[in-house]
């Protein structure tokens, strides 16, 4: 929905936890309307802590856009967290139950006297259920940051994947046509180069390259002679059908950008690479083509699904915002919301 200049703190735990939803035949069935919705409150002190965390993580002071984005993200996560709790996702998630039971066990271990009986390790189901109940009594399900992250992630997945249906070739073909650059095959360039190595003796690779380029443009030498005046290079002087990524890997991104601007049949340079200086002439440039649907069906289908999921999630969050009172003490967020 929006981007920040740095990734917010993420918990790696999600990768290790299985996503399980056990809510009957329709886990995304509408929840009964809540009579009185408690407002989402973000006070000035919380906003100040967000700004401090941002500054510590990035070394930069957040500007107004950064602050508004931080607030927006917090609101979205808070709404998703509340909705997950309202739907009971925490009560049917084994990972949440086990985590809360473990936190309750740790608290009881800490509270036990040094000479007292050790707290049960909680490995048997009955003990774990008792520990889980204890965690609920202590309100750990409302306070624990790991539980919050798990439930927010589950709610995102549930909202984004609800109502998924099969898609036909006609819609996939239309999607491919609407996003050609996402699937376009890379363009290919065939070019020759004259290379001038940097030397410790100070022989002036750049000056030598510039002199050869002057000779080329004045017609005093031809292409073969220009290549012969250069030094030996790790690759052949003529490189056939190179993609931009291939050029970047050897010569660098700046070199790859420059070569795209050279008209075929002319010489460009001198351009620097990690090895030295280069003069380049483009012999042939083949633009990237849009492949057939059959050739990229899997990629098109996955991209179509991801975009539809993002749209469903965005719609769901907008709906939550539309019916949830918000009290936010952030001038940057308030001003952006009014614009």
N, C-alpha and C positions, 0 to 999 in steps of 0.2 A: 504494500500500500504506500509505503514511503521508505526512504533510506536514510541511514545515519552515516556519519563519516567514520565510524568505527563499529565493529560488531559488539553488541552488548554481551554481558557475561552469560555464557551458555553452560548447561550441565551436560557432561558427556554421558551421564547415566542413561539418557534416552536410547542410545545405541545398544545398550545391554538389556533393556527392558522390553519384553514382548508386549505388543499391542493386542489387548483382549477386550472385547465388548460382549457382555452376556446380558442382553436386555430383551430377550424374546425375539419374535419374528421381525419387528420393526424398531431397531434401536434408536431411530431418529424421530419417533412418533412425537407429536406435539405435546409439550408439557402444559398442564393446566395453568390458566392465567393466574399470576400472582396478584393478590389483592393489593398489597402495599409493598412496593419495591423500595428497598433502602437505597438512598442515593449513593453514588460513587463519589467519594470525597478524596481529593488530592490537595493537601494544604501547602502553604508556602514553604514550610520546613522540609516537606518531602521533596518538593521541586528543587530546593537548595541542595539537598543530598544528591539528587540526580545530577545536578550540575557539577558538584564536587567529584562524583564518581567518573563522570565524563572527562573532566580535566585530568584526573589521575591516570585514567586509561590511555588518553591520547596526548597529553602534554599541551592541549589547546583549550582555551576558554570557549565554551559553547556560545554560538551566536543565537539569534532569535529563532532561526529555522531549526537549528539543532535542538533547542529547548522544546519547541512545539512538537518536533518529531519524537523526542523522548517521552513527552507527555502522551502523545497519541498512542505510542506503543504500550505504555503502562495502562492506559484506559482499555485498550483492546484486550490485553492479557487479563486485566481484572474482570472484565465482562465475560470473557470465555471461562475464567476460573469459576465465577459465580454460577454460570449456566451449567458447567460440569457438575458442580455440587448439587444444584437444583435437580438435575437429572439422575443423581445418584451414581455417577460414574466411579466415584471413589469407593463406594461400598461393594462394587462388583469387580474391582481390579486387584488381582492377587499381589501385584508388585507394590501397590499402595498399602494394602493391608500388612504385608510382610515388613515394609519399611517402617510403618508406624509402630508395629509390634516391637521391632528392633529398637526404635527410639525410646519406647516405654521401658524396655528391658534395661537400656543403658541408664536411664534416669533412676530406675530402681536400684541398679548396681551402685550408682553414685550416692544414693540416699542411704544405703545399707551401712550399718555401723561396722567398723573394722573387725569386731569380734563376733558379729552376728552371723546367722546362717546365710550362705550364698543364695542369690536370686537364681531361680531356675533359668536354664539356658534357652528355653523357649523353642526347642526343636520339635516337641510333640504338638500335634494340632490343637489339643485342648488348652495347653499353656499359651500357645500363640494367639488363640482366640481371646483368652483372658487378657493378654498383654494388649491386644488390639482394642478391646473394650476399655482398658485403662487409658490408652492413648486418646480415645475419644473423650473420656471423662476429663482429661487434662487439656483438651482443646488442641491437641497437636495437629489434628487434621486441618485446622484453620490457620495454623501458624507456620507449619513446616514449609520451607522454600522448595525442597525437592518435590514434595507432594504437589505444590502449586504448579511447578513446571510440568510434572507428569500430566496433571489434569488439563492444563492449557493445551499441551500437545495433543492429548486424546480428543479434546473438543475441536481443535483445528482439523484433525483427521476426520472426525465424524461429520463435521459441517461440510468439509470440502468434498467428501466422497458420497454423501447422501444423494440418492436419486441418479446415480450413474447408470447409463444405459449403453447399449450397443450403438456403434456409429457405422454408417454405411460408406461405401466408396465415394458416393457423390459429395458427401460432406467433407471427407478427407481430401478429395481432389480440390474442393473449394478452399479448404484451409491451406493446402500447399500453394495454391495460386495467390492467396492473400499474404503469405509469408515466404516469398521466394528466396530471400537472402539467407534465411535460416537453414535452408537445405541445398543451396546452390553449391555445385562442385567448385573447388578452387580454380582460379585462373592459372594458366601456365605460361611461362616466359622462357624463350630460348635466347641466350645472349653469349657474347664473347667478352673476355676481359684481358686487359694488360695490367699485370701486377708489379708493384714496386715496393720491395721489402724495406722495412725500417732496419737500419744498420747501426752498429755501435761506432763505426768510424765516421759518422756524421756526413755521409755522402749525399744526404738530402733527397730522400725518396719523394717527398712532395714536389720539390723543384724538378726532379727528373720526370715525374708524371705530367706536370704542367707543360714542360718543354715538348714531350711527345704529343700531347693534346694539341698544342699550337701547330706542330708539323702536320698532324692529321687534318686539321681544319683548313690549313693552307694548301693542302693537296700535295705536300712534299713527300709523304709516305702513304702507303695503303694499310689496310687493316692487318694483314699478315706481318708487315714490317713493324707495326706498332706493338703487336703481341711479342714479337721477337726482341724488341728493345727492352721488354720487361724482364722480371726475374721469375724463377721457377716458383710454382704455387702447388699446394697440396692436392688441388683438384685440377681437372683439365681446363684449358683456357676457354673451351666452348662447353657450356652447360645447357642441356636440352630439357625443355618441359619442366622447369622448376616452379613449384608453388611458392607463395609468399612465405609460408612457414619454413620451407626448405632453405630459402634465401636468408631468412632471419637467423636460422640455426647456425649458418656458417659466417655470414657477414654482419649480422646485427640488424635491429629493427629500422634504424635510420637509413641504412643502405637499401633495405627492402622497399622503404617508402620512396626513396629517390629514384630507384630503377623503374617504378611504375609511371614516373613522369617523363621518361625518355621516349621520344617518338622512334619507331622502328627505322633503322638505317642511319641513325645519327649516333655520335659518341657523347657520353656524359662523364662527368668527374672533374677533378679527382675526388674520390670518396674514400673516407677512412674506414678500415675494418680493424679488428684486433691485431691483424698480422701486418698491415701496411696500408698502401694507397692503391686505388684501382681506377682504371678507365674502363668504361663499359659501353658496348654497343648492342642494342636489342635487334635481333634478327627476326623474331616472330613472337607475337603475343596472342594467346588464345583465351578469350574471356571464359569465365566459369559458366556452365550451363545448368539449368534447372533439371534435375533428374526426373524420370518418370515416377509415378506413385508406387509402382511395383518395386522399384529399386530402393525406395526409402520408406516403405510402408510402416515399418516398426518405429522409426524415428518420428514420422508424422503422427502416428497414433499416440505415442507417448507425449509429444508436445501438445497435441490437441487435448489430451486428458489433463495435463498439468495446467493449461490455461483455463480450462473449464472449472477445474477444482479451485483455482485462485479466484475466479469470478464468483463461484458459489460461496466461498469463505468470505469474500468481501461483502457480498449481499447479506450474508448472515450477520456479520458484525455490524453493518449499517442498521439492520433491523433491531439488534440489541441496543444500539445507541439511541434509536428513535423512541424506545419505550423505557429508557433508563434515565432517571434524573442524574445530572452531572454537576458537581461543584468543584471547580478547578481554579486554584489560586495561582495562575500563570498568565501574566499579561501577554507574553509572546503567543501562547496558545489561544487566548481569547481573541487577540487581534487577527490571527490567521483564520479563526473560525468565523469571524464576521466578514472576512474578505471573500 
